[in-house]
């Protein structure tokens, strides 16, 4: 054996490493000494078997195949599924369970720590009723808090006016306290009634009532509207007749017929 590195091995022992020469006779001899101390193959297999047995007896805290099979067999749901079916957050379901307002069961299978909480279909229906009661009773609870003085806020300074047209009450702020109607349409109707007094006539001149009496005056209701096309053809024929009678130029035909320069050129088959 010899050192390879710096020239002073005694001063720098950490830098040097022993390097065996390739031509050394020790490198050509097989190792015939006793086996080194340490775990054998048999002890490693025993350790791995004990680890597998431990993992088989103690489950991790996340859903396993056995848990999902148990939920499908008994029709149960976890926190996430129950909250999705009820329509609320998982924290709401947890609060109901903590307050004793919702019933649940624990997973009876092997599980590390606290087994998962499962909810039945009856518990889901009860959760829906609790959520509906919470939405329904919010207005009543808020009114009670205002009445008891538990909510101290700025009260409304406006007034509630009743619409003279439909009778619907509507809150108006102090700057709009003079507005009695619930909408602009009802305000116009009320103004016609009180001011001009011709609301009845306006009613008959618009909407379905107008359509009803107007159709009675039409000689043939539903007749196809081809009058524009007939007028167009009559105008072309009138231009041709005037040109055949007077042989006048285009400007003179404009004056005689009252049609445009374009119509005259179309009637005489000239480029537009």
Secondary structure, 3 states (H helix, E strand, C coil): CEEECCCCCCCCCCCCEEECCCCCHHHHCCCCCCCCCCCCHHHHHHHHHHHHHHHHHCCCCCCCHHHHHHHHHHCCECHHHHHHHHCCCHHHHHHHHHCCCCCCEECCCCCCCCCCEEECHHHHHHHHHHHHHHHHCHHHHHHHHHHHCCCCCCCCCCEEEECCCCCCEEEECHHHCCCCCCCHHHHHHHHHHHHHCCHHHHHHCCHHHHHHHHHHHCCCCCCCCCHHHHHHHHHHHHHHHHHHHHCCCHHHHHHHHCCCHHHHHHHCCCCC
